[in-house]
Amino acid sequence: MHISDFDYELPEELIAQEPAQVRGSDRMLVLNPFDLPPVIHPFQDIPDFLHEGDAIVINNTRVIPARMFARKEPTGAEIELFFLSPSTGNRWICMVKGAKRLNAGGLLRLRASNHELTDFIVEVAEKLPDGTCVIDLSGNDAKELFAVCGHLPLPPYIKRPDQPMDADRYQTIYASIKGAVAAPTAGLHFTEETFEKLRLKGVERVELTLHVGAGTFKPVSEENIEDHPMHEEIFDFSPHAAETLNRIRANGGRILAVGTTSLRTLETCVSQDGIFTPQRGSTSIYIYPPYRIQSADMLLTNFHLPKSTLLMLVSAFAGMDPIRQAYAMAVRERMRFFSYGDCMLITGHI
C-alpha cells in the first residue's frame, strides 16, 4: 500500500488549539462502516450506543512534564529537551532541538517552568544515530527535575506554549500511571457524569496502561507503508483486565476500545480466537489494512494526522472507504481535529 492512500486535505483552522470550554462538550461523529453516511452526535450521547453487559477499555497512563528548556554552558545557546524514556542509570533518551550545537560532554543548565535559570546542570552523554541524545542527569533527581523544570509536552500542531489549564485538560480524569509523553486523547472527553451513566446502564470499565510515545506523531515518510519502522511503547495488561474481557466476550457482550492506544494493547494481548492473555512489556504492533481486528467490537478515537500510522489503524478497523467518507464529512461539518478536537465512534469493524 502507498502512503498517498492515507492522505487528506485539512484546513489548518480546523486543528484545535484549545480544549472545548467544558470537558465532554465535543461533537462525536458516529460511523457504522456498513450503514453510511455517518451521523454527528454530542459526545454525551455515547452511553446510548452501549448496552448492559458491554465493556469499555480505557488507558490510564498519565502524561509527564517531559519538555524542558536549557542554556548551553558556557555559550548561552538556548536548547529545548523532550524527555522520551529512561535509559540506563540516571540517564534519559531525549529529542533535542538545537542538537547540532551540542557535543558529547556538553553541559546544559536547565530553566525552571517559569523560564528562570536554575542550579540544575545535566550533561550530554551521547549523540545517537537517530538524532536523539542520551542526557545524564548528573546526580539530579528525575522527579525533582520534572517538578521544577518540566512543561507539559503539547503536540507540535498546537502552536502555543503550554498554559496552566493544560495541566488538567491534557490529562484524562482517570490518568494515574505516570509515563506517557502524549495523551491518549480519545479519553479526554470522559467526565465522571458520563462514567456514572455507563455504570448505571451496566457497562463495565476495564483499565490498561500503554505509555504513549512521541512516535505517535511521526508521519510515515516511506512510499510503501510496509517499510515504515514502527515505534515501540511500554504497556501493562493485567490478569484482572484479561479475565474481565474474556468473561464479557463469553457472555455475548461487546468491547469498546477507548483510543488507538487501548486498541494497540488489546491487539497485542489477544489470540487469533479472541482470547485475552495478561502481558506486560513493549509493543511495536503495526496495524494497517488488511489487518483483521480480533480484540474489540467498537472504537472511540479522535481524528488523526494525514499519513500517520493511527489513520492506518482506524482504516484497518472500519475500512478505507468508510474512513475517507467520515473524514470528508468531518471537514465539511467543520469538526475540530487532533488532540483537543472532536471524536469519532466506530460502532463496528470490517
VEXDREN-2710 file (C-alpha; in Angstrom, 1 decimal):
% VEXDREN-2710
k/r/px/py/pz
1/MET/0.0/0.0/0.0
2/HIS/1.1/3.6/-0.7
3/ILE/1.3/6.4/1.8
4/SER/-0.8/8.5/-0.6
5/ASP/-3.8/6.2/0.2
6/PHE/-3.8/7.8/3.7
7/ASP/-3.5/11.5/2.9
8/TYR/-6.3/14.1/3.0
9/GLU/-6.7/17.8/2.9
10/LEU/-7.2/19.5/6.2
11/PRO/-7.7/23.3/6.6
12/GLU/-5.3/24.5/9.2
13/GLU/-8.0/26.4/11.1
14/LEU/-9.7/23.0/12.0
15/ILE/-6.8/21.9/14.1
16/ALA/-8.0/22.5/17.7
17/GLN/-5.6/24.8/19.6
18/GLU/-7.6/24.7/22.8
19/PRO/-9.8/22.2/24.5
20/ALA/-13.5/22.6/24.5
21/GLN/-14.7/25.1/27.1
22/VAL/-16.3/22.3/29.1
23/ARG/-14.8/18.8/29.1
24/GLY/-17.1/16.4/27.3
25/SER/-18.9/19.0/25.3
26/ASP/-17.3/18.0/22.0
27/ARG/-19.0/16.5/19.0
28/MET/-18.9/12.8/18.1
29/LEU/-19.1/11.5/14.5
30/VAL/-20.7/8.1/14.7
31/LEU/-19.6/5.7/11.9
32/ASN/-21.1/2.4/11.2
33/PRO/-19.0/1.0/8.3
34/PHE/-21.9/-0.9/7.0
35/ASP/-24.5/1.9/7.2
36/LEU/-23.2/5.1/5.6
37/PRO/-23.3/8.1/5.8
38/PRO/-22.1/8.8/9.3
39/VAL/-24.1/10.9/11.8
40/ILE/-22.9/13.6/14.2
41/HIS/-24.0/13.4/17.9
42/PRO/-22.9/15.2/21.1
43/PHE/-20.2/13.1/22.9
44/GLN/-22.6/12.9/25.9
45/ASP/-24.7/10.5/23.8
46/ILE/-22.1/7.8/24.0
47/PRO/-24.0/5.7/26.6
48/ASP/-26.8/5.3/24.1
49/PHE/-24.6/3.2/21.9
50/LEU/-23.7/0.7/24.6
51/HIS/-25.7/-2.0/26.3
52/GLU/-25.8/-3.8/29.6
53/GLY/-23.0/-6.4/29.6
54/ASP/-20.7/-4.4/27.3
55/ALA/-17.3/-3.1/28.5
56/ILE/-15.2/0.0/27.7
57/VAL/-11.4/-0.3/27.9
58/ILE/-9.5/2.8/28.9
59/ASN/-5.8/3.7/29.0
60/ASN/-4.9/5.0/32.5
61/THR/-1.4/6.4/31.5
62/ARG/-0.5/9.9/32.8
63/VAL/1.5/12.4/30.8
64/ILE/4.7/13.5/32.4
65/PRO/6.0/17.1/32.1
66/ALA/8.6/15.9/29.5
67/ARG/9.6/19.2/27.8
68/MET/12.3/21.3/29.4
69/PHE/14.4/24.3/28.3
70/ALA/18.0/24.8/29.0
71/ARG/21.0/27.1/28.3
72/LYS/24.2/25.6/26.9
73/GLU/27.2/26.3/29.1
74/PRO/29.2/28.4/28.6
75/THR/28.0/29.8/25.3
76/GLY/24.4/30.7/26.3
77/ALA/22.7/29.0/23.3
78/GLU/19.1/28.1/24.0
79/ILE/18.3/24.4/23.9
80/GLU/14.9/22.5/24.1
81/LEU/14.8/19.0/25.5
82/PHE/12.0/16.4/25.1
83/PHE/12.5/13.6/27.5
84/LEU/11.3/10.4/25.8
85/SER/12.2/7.4/28.1
86/PRO/14.7/6.4/30.8
87/SER/17.9/4.8/29.7
88/THR/20.5/3.1/31.9
89/GLY/21.4/4.5/35.3
90/ASN/20.4/8.1/35.8
91/ARG/20.1/8.8/32.0
92/TRP/17.3/9.6/29.7
93/ILE/16.8/9.4/25.9
94/CYS/15.8/12.9/24.7
95/MET/14.9/14.6/21.5
96/VAL/16.8/17.9/21.4
97/LYS/16.0/21.0/19.4
98/GLY/19.4/22.6/18.7
99/ALA/21.3/19.3/18.9
100/LYS/23.6/20.3/16.1
101/ARG/25.2/22.8/18.6
102/LEU/25.9/20.1/21.1
103/ASN/28.7/17.6/21.6
104/ALA/29.1/14.7/23.9
105/GLY/30.3/16.1/27.3
106/GLY/28.4/19.4/26.8
107/LEU/26.7/20.9/29.8
108/LEU/23.2/22.3/30.0
109/ARG/21.8/24.5/32.7
110/LEU/18.0/23.8/33.0
111/ARG/15.4/26.5/33.3
112/ALA/12.5/26.3/35.7
113/SER/9.0/26.1/34.4
114/ASN/8.8/29.9/34.7
115/HIS/11.9/30.0/32.4
116/GLU/14.3/31.3/35.1
117/LEU/17.7/29.6/35.3
118/THR/18.2/27.0/38.0
119/ASP/21.2/25.3/39.5
120/PHE/20.3/22.0/37.8
121/ILE/23.0/21.1/35.3
122/VAL/22.8/18.0/33.1
123/GLU/25.3/16.5/30.6
124/VAL/25.0/15.3/27.0
125/ALA/26.4/11.8/27.4
126/GLU/26.0/10.6/23.8
127/LYS/24.5/11.7/20.5
128/LEU/22.7/8.8/18.8
129/PRO/22.4/8.0/15.1
130/ASP/18.7/8.6/15.0
131/GLY/19.2/12.2/16.1
132/THR/18.3/11.8/19.8
133/CYS/20.7/12.3/22.7
134/VAL/21.4/10.5/25.9
135/ILE/21.2/13.0/28.7
136/ASP/22.9/12.2/32.0
137/LEU/21.1/13.9/34.9
138/SER/24.4/14.2/36.7
139/GLY/23.2/13.2/40.2
140/ASN/20.0/15.2/40.0
141/ASP/16.7/13.5/40.9
142/ALA/14.5/13.0/37.9
143/LYS/11.3/13.6/39.8
144/GLU/12.6/16.9/41.1
145/LEU/13.7/18.0/37.7
146/PHE/10.3/17.2/36.2
147/ALA/8.5/19.0/39.0
148/VAL/10.7/22.2/38.9
149/CYS/11.6/22.4/35.2
150/GLY/9.0/20.4/33.3
151/HIS/6.4/21.6/30.8
152/LEU/3.5/19.5/29.6
153/PRO/4.5/18.3/26.1
154/LEU/1.7/19.6/23.9
155/PRO/1.8/18.1/20.4
156/PRO/3.7/20.0/17.7
157/TYR/0.5/21.1/15.8
158/ILE/-0.7/23.1/18.9
159/LYS/1.0/26.3/18.1
160/ARG/1.2/27.9/21.5
161/PRO/3.1/27.4/24.8
162/ASP/1.6/25.2/27.4
163/GLN/-0.7/27.0/29.9
164/PRO/-1.8/26.2/33.4
165/MET/-5.2/24.8/32.2
166/ASP/-3.3/22.2/30.1
167/ALA/-2.1/20.5/33.3
168/ASP/-5.7/19.4/33.8
169/ARG/-7.2/19.3/30.3
170/TYR/-4.3/17.4/28.6
171/GLN/-4.8/14.5/31.1
172/THR/-7.8/12.1/31.2
173/ILE/-9.7/12.3/34.5
174/TYR/-8.5/8.7/35.2
175/ALA/-4.8/9.2/34.4
176/SER/-2.9/7.5/37.2
177/ILE/0.2/5.7/36.0
178/LYS/3.0/8.2/35.0
179/GLY/5.0/7.6/31.9
180/ALA/3.4/9.0/28.7
181/VAL/4.8/11.9/26.7
182/ALA/1.5/12.3/24.8
183/ALA/-2.1/12.0/26.0
184/PRO/-4.4/9.1/25.0
185/THR/-6.7/11.8/23.5
186/ALA/-9.9/9.8/23.0
187/GLY/-10.2/9.6/26.8
188/LEU/-10.0/13.3/27.2
189/HIS/-13.8/13.6/26.5
190/PHE/-14.9/11.5/29.5
191/THR/-16.4/13.0/32.7
192/GLU/-17.5/11.4/35.9
193/GLU/-21.1/12.0/34.8
194/THR/-20.5/10.0/31.6
195/PHE/-18.9/7.2/33.6
196/GLU/-21.9/7.2/36.0
197/LYS/-24.4/6.9/33.2
198/LEU/-22.4/4.0/31.8
199/ARG/-22.2/2.3/35.2
200/LEU/-26.0/2.6/35.7
201/LYS/-26.5/1.1/32.3
202/GLY/-24.5/-2.0/33.3
203/VAL/-21.4/-1.2/31.2
204/GLU/-18.1/-2.4/32.8
205/ARG/-14.9/-0.3/32.9
206/VAL/-11.6/-2.0/32.3
207/GLU/-8.2/-0.3/32.7
208/LEU/-4.9/-1.0/31.0
209/THR/-1.7/1.0/30.6
210/LEU/0.1/2.0/27.5
211/HIS/2.6/4.8/27.8
212/VAL/2.2/6.9/24.6
213/GLY/5.5/7.8/23.0
214/ALA/6.5/10.7/20.7
215/GLY/6.4/8.3/17.8
216/THR/2.7/8.6/17.7
217/PHE/3.1/11.9/16.0
218/LYS/5.6/10.7/13.4
219/PRO/4.3/10.8/9.9
220/VAL/5.2/7.9/7.6
221/SER/7.8/9.0/5.1
222/GLU/8.2/5.7/3.2
223/GLU/6.2/5.4/0.0
224/ASN/5.4/1.8/0.8
225/ILE/3.9/1.8/4.2
226/GLU/5.2/-1.7/4.9
227/ASP/8.7/-0.2/5.0
228/HIS/7.9/2.1/8.0
229/PRO/9.8/1.2/11.2
230/MET/7.1/1.2/13.9
231/HIS/7.8/2.7/17.2
232/GLU/7.7/0.8/20.5
233/GLU/5.5/1.6/23.5
234/ILE/5.5/0.2/27.0
235/PHE/2.3/-1.5/28.2
236/ASP/0.7/-3.4/31.1
237/PHE/-2.4/-5.6/30.6
238/SER/-3.3/-7.2/33.9
239/PRO/-4.7/-10.6/34.7
240/HIS/-7.9/-8.8/36.0
241/ALA/-8.3/-7.0/32.7
242/ALA/-7.9/-10.2/30.7
243/GLU/-10.3/-12.2/32.9
244/THR/-12.9/-9.4/32.7
245/LEU/-12.8/-9.1/29.0
246/ASN/-12.8/-12.9/28.4
247/ARG/-15.9/-13.1/30.6
248/ILE/-17.6/-10.1/28.8
249/ARG/-17.0/-11.8/25.4
250/ALA/-18.1/-15.2/26.6
251/ASN/-21.4/-13.7/27.8
252/GLY/-22.0/-12.0/24.4
253/GLY/-21.0/-8.5/25.5
254/ARG/-19.2/-6.1/23.2
255/ILE/-15.9/-4.4/23.8
256/LEU/-15.3/-0.7/23.1
257/ALA/-11.7/0.3/23.0
258/VAL/-11.3/4.0/24.0
259/GLY/-8.5/5.2/21.8
260/THR/-6.0/3.7/19.4
261/THR/-3.6/3.1/22.4
262/SER/-6.1/0.8/24.1
263/LEU/-6.7/-1.0/20.8
264/ARG/-2.9/-1.5/20.2
265/THR/-2.6/-3.0/23.6
266/LEU/-5.6/-5.3/23.2
267/GLU/-4.4/-6.5/19.8
268/THR/-1.0/-7.3/21.3
269/CYS/-2.6/-9.4/24.0
270/VAL/-5.4/-11.3/22.1
271/SER/-5.1/-14.6/20.3
272/GLN/-6.5/-15.4/16.9
273/ASP/-9.5/-17.0/18.5
274/GLY/-10.2/-13.9/20.6
275/ILE/-8.9/-15.0/24.0
276/PHE/-7.1/-12.3/26.1
277/THR/-3.8/-13.1/27.9
278/PRO/-2.3/-10.9/30.5
279/GLN/1.1/-9.4/29.4
280/ARG/3.4/-6.6/30.1
281/GLY/6.4/-5.3/28.2
282/SER/6.7/-3.3/25.0
283/THR/4.7/-3.5/21.7
284/SER/5.6/-2.4/18.2
285/ILE/2.5/-3.8/16.7
286/TYR/1.8/-2.1/13.3
287/ILE/-1.9/-2.2/12.3
288/TYR/-2.8/-1.2/8.7
289/PRO/-5.2/-2.6/6.1
290/PRO/-5.9/-5.5/5.5
291/TYR/-5.1/-6.3/9.2
292/ARG/-8.1/-8.1/10.9
293/ILE/-9.1/-6.8/14.3
294/GLN/-9.6/-9.5/16.9
295/SER/-10.0/-7.7/20.2
296/ALA/-12.6/-5.0/20.1
297/ASP/-16.1/-4.5/18.6
298/MET/-16.1/-0.7/18.7
299/LEU/-13.5/2.1/18.8
300/LEU/-13.7/5.6/20.1
301/THR/-11.0/7.8/18.6
302/ASN/-10.1/11.3/17.8
303/PHE/-9.2/12.4/14.2
304/HIS/-5.7/11.7/13.2
305/LEU/-2.9/13.3/11.2
306/PRO/-2.6/12.6/7.4
307/LYS/-0.1/9.9/6.5
308/SER/0.0/8.7/10.1
309/THR/0.1/5.1/11.5
310/LEU/-3.0/6.0/13.6
311/LEU/-5.0/6.8/10.4
312/MET/-3.9/3.5/9.1
313/LEU/-5.1/1.7/12.2
314/VAL/-8.6/3.2/12.1
315/SER/-8.7/2.4/8.3
316/ALA/-8.0/-1.2/9.2
317/PHE/-10.8/-1.1/11.8
318/ALA/-13.5/0.5/9.7
319/GLY/-12.3/0.1/6.1
320/MET/-10.5/2.7/4.0
321/ASP/-13.6/4.0/2.1
322/PRO/-15.8/4.5/5.2
323/ILE/-12.9/6.4/6.9
324/ARG/-12.4/8.6/3.8
325/GLN/-16.1/9.4/3.9
326/ALA/-16.1/10.1/7.6
327/TYR/-13.1/12.4/7.4
328/ALA/-14.6/14.2/4.4
329/MET/-17.8/14.8/6.4
330/ALA/-15.8/15.9/9.4
331/VAL/-14.1/18.6/7.3
332/ARG/-17.3/19.7/5.7
333/GLU/-19.0/20.0/9.1
334/ARG/-16.1/22.0/10.5
335/MET/-15.4/19.5/13.2
336/ARG/-12.3/20.1/15.3
337/PHE/-9.2/17.9/14.7
338/PHE/-6.5/16.1/16.6
339/SER/-5.7/16.1/20.4
340/TYR/-8.0/18.8/21.7
341/GLY/-10.6/18.2/18.9
342/ASP/-13.8/16.2/18.4
343/CYS/-14.0/12.4/18.3
344/MET/-15.4/9.6/16.2
345/LEU/-17.2/6.5/17.5
346/ILE/-16.8/3.5/15.1
347/THR/-19.7/1.1/16.0
348/GLY/-18.4/-2.0/14.1
349/HIS/-15.4/-3.2/12.2
350/ILE/-14.9/-4.9/8.9
END
